[in-house]
Amino acid sequence: MIDLRSDGVTRPTPEMRQAMANAVVGDDVLGDDPTVNRLQAMAAERLGKEAGLLVPSGMMGNLLAVRLFARHGLSVVSEPRTHLTQCAILGVNGGNSVAVAGNKYGEMPLDALDVALAADAFGHPAVLLCLEDSFNGAGGTALAPAYIAAAADVAHQRGIPVHLDGARLFNAAVALGVDAAEIARPADTVMFCISKGLGSPVGSLLVGRRELIAEAAHQRHLCGGAMRQAGVLAACGIISLEKMVDRLAEDHANARLLAEGLAQIEGIDIDLDLVQTNLIYFDVRRLGVTGLAFEQALTKQGVQSFAVGPYTVRVVTHKDVSRADCVAALSVIRRIAAEMSK
């Protein structure tokens, strides 16, 4: 199978497996796992923050960040397609989500953002702004540091903190040719995943000011996310940060290859402007089938994808998918599209 469902399906490299076996461990709940501590320090330094916290998933990292700033009934502002909104993280935390629609790239108009931060429908000011980069809901677009800084400035002028969901932050940084810290700089807290394009089997990091991360560690414990000898996982994360970032450019090149090939297939619609990282979304409605039907047809022919809407299919490139795999996948997609259009 050529697995294009997600970059979350990546398997640890042989070097990661060896590092897991050799990892020096302690008790992370007590703060004395040296490998976890090293990863957390590396993550914080890499993004220009004071401290970091290893969490089991990006979902938990985002949840903890929201819990730091928002209590029940208080308003959190985000673009409606963000992962925090789509996965109901704000609702789980009891927060009131205030959506500000962005353009096709995911950029919210700054004047509309300012209005939303000032007050919700009941006249209460917001307590948190959540941004996302790269922006999955907008097709994997890489929001520029200038926009992140401008949006954060609007919030900070009102005394409102900013959380950045950077699940694929390093994809955005590589696509833009900038340091990840430049994108992260305006945010009070940042979450990024090591278990997606960076190849680790488990984990995400939440980084920010020292006092915020100390409270996040407490909240992690309350949410059941405290881990004991987590150094066996952190060892992989260290390799992710040291050796897996630069190679993301290969995933982006493969995604572009796939996208440009898809654009030439009759009956498939794709916006090439949105293919900026490793995510590709395309529409199959002109073939007269649903996204799920197209996904199922691909699976039968050895290509796994993910139907994300009535007529929309997503494919994602990652380290375990080669250029040859992408060429082979395009051949399958072309053949199935031709059969369905008859």
Phi, psi and omega per residue, in radians:
M1 nan 2.434 2.974
I2 -1.690 1.890 -2.984
D3 -1.664 1.814 3.137
L4 -1.944 0.345 -3.093
R5 -1.177 -0.697 -3.056
S6 -2.927 2.763 2.985
D7 -1.413 0.016 3.034
G8 -1.395 -0.111 -3.124
V9 -1.563 0.011 -3.099
T10 -1.064 2.571 3.118
R11 -1.826 2.587 3.139
P12 -1.068 2.533 3.125
T13 -1.259 2.839 3.064
P14 -0.964 -0.642 3.120
E15 -1.131 -0.661 3.098
M16 -1.139 -0.750 -3.141
R17 -1.083 -0.677 3.117
Q18 -1.190 -0.686 3.123
A19 -1.126 -0.630 3.091
M20 -1.087 -0.746 -3.115
A21 -1.150 -0.578 -3.043
N22 -1.726 0.021 -3.011
A23 -1.082 2.346 2.993
V24 -1.421 2.188 -3.033
V25 -2.182 2.817 3.020
G26 -2.485 -2.561 3.109
D27 -1.981 1.852 -3.070
D28 -1.167 -0.508 3.094
V29 -1.063 -0.596 3.109
L30 -1.590 -0.009 3.052
G31 1.426 0.270 -3.050
D32 -2.097 0.496 2.986
D33 -1.548 1.914 -3.019
P34 -1.129 -0.553 -3.123
T35 -1.282 -0.695 3.042
V36 -1.083 -0.803 -3.125
N37 -1.059 -0.672 3.120
R38 -1.141 -0.788 3.131
L39 -1.082 -0.770 -3.115
Q40 -1.088 -0.707 3.113
A41 -1.177 -0.696 3.103
M42 -1.083 -0.776 -3.121
A43 -1.077 -0.790 -3.140
A44 -1.098 -0.810 -3.126
E45 -1.114 -0.695 -3.101
R46 -1.075 -0.557 -3.102
L47 -1.851 0.151 3.067
G48 1.251 0.522 -3.141
K49 -1.973 2.995 -3.051
E50 -1.434 -0.597 -3.022
A51 -2.647 2.813 3.137
G52 -2.398 2.811 -3.124
L53 -2.450 2.183 3.058
L54 -1.395 2.248 3.106
V55 -2.228 2.753 -3.069
P56 -1.126 -0.497 -3.043
S57 -2.658 2.831 3.054
G58 -1.136 -0.627 3.101
M59 -1.005 -0.792 3.128
M60 -1.189 -0.694 3.122
G61 -1.019 -0.774 3.099
N62 -1.156 -0.724 3.134
L63 -1.068 -0.770 3.138
L64 -1.096 -0.701 3.133
A65 -1.080 -0.748 3.122
V66 -1.126 -0.703 -3.124
R67 -1.143 -0.426 3.112
L68 -1.149 -0.542 -2.981
F69 -2.057 -0.486 -2.988
A70 -2.017 2.297 3.044
R71 -1.932 3.064 -3.045
H72 -0.929 2.232 3.048
G73 1.524 -0.131 -3.129
L74 -1.545 2.659 -2.972
S75 -1.569 2.349 3.043
V76 -2.095 2.247 -3.082
V77 -1.738 2.348 3.076
S78 -2.750 2.872 3.017
E79 -1.267 2.427 -3.008
P80 -1.093 -0.308 -3.129
R81 -1.635 0.038 -3.137
T82 -1.145 2.719 3.134
H83 -1.094 -0.621 3.130
L84 -1.073 -0.665 -3.139
T85 -1.359 -0.825 -3.070
Q86 -1.109 -0.575 -3.110
C87 -1.676 0.195 3.021
A88 1.076 0.451 3.112
I89 -1.080 -0.680 -3.124
L90 -1.162 -0.702 3.131
G91 -1.165 -0.676 3.122
V92 -1.049 -0.631 -3.120
N93 -1.439 -0.012 3.133
G94 1.440 0.138 -3.124
G95 -1.433 2.804 3.091
N96 -1.769 1.994 -3.094
S97 -1.445 2.196 3.066
V98 -1.949 2.020 -3.038
A99 -1.661 2.404 3.027
V100 -2.160 1.931 -3.065
A101 -1.155 2.319 3.109
G102 -1.763 3.122 3.057
N103 -1.332 -3.024 -3.045
K104 -1.132 -0.358 3.125
Y105 -1.538 -0.138 3.130
G106 1.725 0.105 -3.125
E107 -1.516 2.088 3.097
M108 -1.396 2.382 3.062
P109 -1.023 2.306 -3.031
L110 -1.143 -0.580 3.124
D111 -1.193 -0.712 3.107
A112 -1.184 -0.636 3.104
L113 -1.103 -0.742 -3.140
D114 -1.082 -0.727 3.116
V115 -1.091 -0.768 -3.115
A116 -1.145 -0.644 3.133
L117 -1.234 -0.506 -3.091
A118 -1.181 -0.697 -3.097
A119 -2.930 2.533 3.027
D120 -1.542 -2.940 -3.079
A121 -1.095 -0.325 -3.120
F122 -1.814 0.125 3.089
G123 1.513 0.149 -3.132
H124 -1.610 2.322 3.113
P125 -1.206 2.686 3.101
A126 -1.262 2.820 3.111
V127 -2.055 -0.135 -3.082
L128 -2.795 2.454 2.970
L129 -1.936 2.271 3.103
C130 -1.983 2.229 3.090
L131 -2.065 2.888 -3.137
E132 -2.451 2.325 3.128
D133 -2.739 2.171 -0.086
S134 -1.143 2.787 -2.989
F135 -1.726 1.701 -3.119
N136 -0.992 -0.823 -3.060
G137 -1.143 -0.321 3.099
A138 -1.772 0.254 3.073
G139 1.730 0.188 -3.128
G140 1.582 0.398 -3.138
T141 -1.192 2.631 3.123
A142 -1.802 1.850 -3.131
L143 -1.322 2.274 -3.036
A144 -1.202 2.632 3.098
P145 -0.955 -0.606 -3.120
A146 -1.097 -0.702 3.113
Y147 -1.216 -0.787 3.116
I148 -0.989 -0.764 -3.126
A149 -1.147 -0.713 -3.123
A150 -1.158 -0.758 3.131
A151 -1.141 -0.724 3.126
A152 -1.137 -0.627 3.133
D153 -1.116 -0.667 3.090
V154 -1.039 -0.761 3.138
A155 -1.196 -0.822 -3.062
H156 -1.128 -0.542 3.093
Q157 -1.114 -0.401 3.080
R158 -1.722 0.129 3.139
G159 1.297 0.393 -3.085
I160 -1.824 2.204 -3.140
P161 -1.250 2.900 -3.075
V162 -2.249 2.289 2.999
H163 -1.961 2.349 3.102
L164 -1.916 2.034 2.995
D165 -1.401 1.744 -3.130
G166 -1.910 0.776 3.137
A167 -0.809 -0.742 3.104
R168 -2.050 0.718 -3.103
L169 -0.999 -0.716 -3.094
F170 -1.251 -0.474 2.992
N171 -1.082 -0.783 3.131
A172 -1.090 -0.764 -3.111
A173 -1.092 -0.779 3.139
V174 -1.139 -0.732 3.140
A175 -1.102 -0.642 -3.108
L176 -1.525 -0.232 -3.107
G177 1.236 0.601 3.141
V178 -2.208 2.909 3.061
D179 -1.325 2.442 -3.140
A180 -1.007 -0.548 -3.141
A181 -1.119 -0.505 3.120
E182 -1.164 -0.672 3.094
I183 -1.231 -0.712 -3.031
A184 -1.355 -0.340 -2.956
R185 -0.901 -0.791 -3.056
P186 -1.298 -0.237 -3.037
A187 -1.470 2.516 3.091
D188 -1.339 -0.638 3.042
T189 -2.365 2.607 3.130
V190 -2.422 2.356 3.013
M191 -1.975 2.392 2.973
F192 -2.429 2.622 -3.097
C193 -1.667 2.434 2.959
I194 -1.767 -0.092 -3.044
S195 -1.721 0.102 3.068
K196 -1.805 -2.030 -3.063
G197 -1.087 -0.355 -3.127
L198 -1.440 -0.088 2.867
G199 1.521 -0.097 3.117
S200 -1.205 2.678 -3.109
P201 -1.297 -0.487 -3.057
V202 -2.626 2.512 2.844
G203 2.085 2.691 3.026
S204 -2.502 2.871 3.119
L205 -2.146 2.405 2.993
L206 -1.949 2.207 -3.103
V207 -2.210 2.715 -3.138
G208 2.971 -2.817 3.102
R209 -1.125 2.654 -3.027
R210 -0.989 -0.762 -3.091
E211 -1.202 -0.566 3.093
L212 -1.197 -0.745 -3.120
I213 -1.205 -0.574 3.072
A214 -1.100 -0.747 3.104
E215 -1.195 -0.645 3.108
A216 -1.092 -0.630 3.097
A217 -1.095 -0.699 3.086
H218 -1.116 -0.787 3.129
Q219 -1.140 -0.616 3.086
R220 -1.039 -0.723 3.130
H221 -1.103 -0.756 -3.138
L222 -1.135 -0.507 -3.127
C223 -1.537 0.075 3.129
G224 1.388 0.331 -3.088
G225 -1.766 0.110 3.108
A226 -1.260 2.346 -3.115
M227 -2.105 2.619 -3.086
R228 -1.526 -1.691 -3.106
Q229 -1.437 1.115 -3.034
A230 -1.353 -0.016 3.101
G231 -1.037 -0.471 3.112
V232 -1.137 -0.470 3.064
L233 -1.532 -0.718 -3.127
A234 -1.067 -0.542 3.129
A235 -1.022 -0.648 3.093
C236 -1.205 -0.691 -3.139
G237 -1.080 -0.622 3.097
I238 -1.079 -0.753 3.097
I239 -1.152 -0.659 3.098
S240 -0.979 -0.826 -3.099
L241 -1.282 -0.584 -3.088
E242 -1.411 -0.570 -2.933
K243 -2.276 -0.171 -2.996
M244 -1.873 -0.047 -3.071
V245 -1.340 -0.910 -3.048
D246 -1.075 -0.538 -3.093
R247 -1.266 -0.141 3.091
L248 -1.031 -0.448 3.101
A249 -1.034 -0.569 3.097
E250 -1.134 -0.723 3.096
D251 -1.089 -0.694 -3.138
H252 -1.152 -0.698 3.109
A253 -1.126 -0.706 3.100
N254 -1.148 -0.652 3.097
A255 -1.112 -0.702 3.128
R256 -1.132 -0.704 3.083
L257 -1.023 -0.838 3.118
L258 -1.068 -0.815 -3.072
A259 -1.097 -0.782 -3.130
E260 -1.179 -0.574 3.049
G261 -1.180 -0.734 3.118
L262 -1.089 -0.636 -3.113
A263 -1.121 -0.344 -3.118
Q264 -1.645 -0.015 -3.111
I265 -1.604 2.171 -3.141
E266 -1.083 2.282 3.115
G267 1.670 -0.161 3.110
I268 -1.911 2.324 3.129
D269 -2.007 2.361 -3.137
I270 -2.599 2.475 3.084
D271 -1.707 1.789 -3.072
L272 -1.160 -0.396 3.116
D273 -1.073 -0.465 -3.071
L274 -1.542 -0.157 -3.119
V275 -1.543 1.542 -3.060
Q276 -2.019 -0.287 -3.139
T277 -2.261 -2.184 -3.062
N278 -1.942 0.185 -3.134
L279 -1.863 2.394 3.127
I280 -2.313 2.144 3.072
Y281 -1.991 2.359 3.082
F282 -2.465 2.749 -3.022
D283 -1.925 2.345 -3.077
V284 -2.032 0.244 -3.040
R285 -1.082 -0.560 -3.128
R286 -1.220 -0.206 3.034
L287 -1.441 -0.179 3.137
G288 1.374 0.414 3.125
V289 -2.299 2.868 3.075
T290 -1.470 2.885 3.067
G291 -1.080 -0.686 -3.140
L292 -1.131 -0.713 3.127
A293 -1.112 -0.662 3.125
F294 -1.204 -0.727 3.078
E295 -1.007 -0.817 -3.110
Q296 -1.118 -0.672 3.113
A297 -1.135 -0.696 3.105
L298 -1.117 -0.752 -3.110
T299 -1.033 -0.703 3.139
K300 -1.095 -0.416 -3.122
Q301 -1.795 0.230 3.010
G302 1.576 0.267 3.099
V303 -2.174 2.067 -3.135
Q304 -1.671 2.273 3.131
S305 -2.315 -2.927 -3.091
F306 -2.526 2.005 3.067
A307 -1.332 2.090 -3.062
V308 -1.967 0.094 3.108
G309 -2.899 3.089 -3.122
P310 -0.938 -0.657 -3.119
Y311 -2.270 0.191 -3.050
T312 -1.910 2.366 3.118
V313 -2.135 2.444 3.095
R314 -2.015 2.415 2.957
V315 -2.229 2.571 -3.038
V316 -2.342 2.285 3.082
T317 -1.606 2.693 -3.106
H318 -2.833 -3.102 -3.003
K319 -1.132 -0.398 -3.112
D320 -1.642 0.206 3.074
V321 -2.133 2.076 -3.095
S322 -1.560 2.973 3.055
R323 -1.053 -0.702 3.112
A324 -1.088 -0.663 3.081
D325 -1.071 -0.734 -3.118
C326 -1.142 -0.706 3.087
V327 -1.097 -0.749 3.123
A328 -1.128 -0.721 3.128
A329 -1.105 -0.716 3.106
L330 -1.065 -0.686 3.126
S331 -1.080 -0.730 3.111
V332 -1.151 -0.791 -3.130
I333 -1.083 -0.748 3.138
R334 -1.073 -0.753 -3.116
R335 -1.173 -0.745 -3.136
I336 -1.181 -0.705 3.120
A337 -1.074 -0.702 3.123
A338 -1.128 -0.698 3.134
E339 -1.179 -0.680 -3.106
M340 -1.289 -0.419 -3.096
S341 -1.475 -0.122 -3.131
K342 -1.221 nan nan
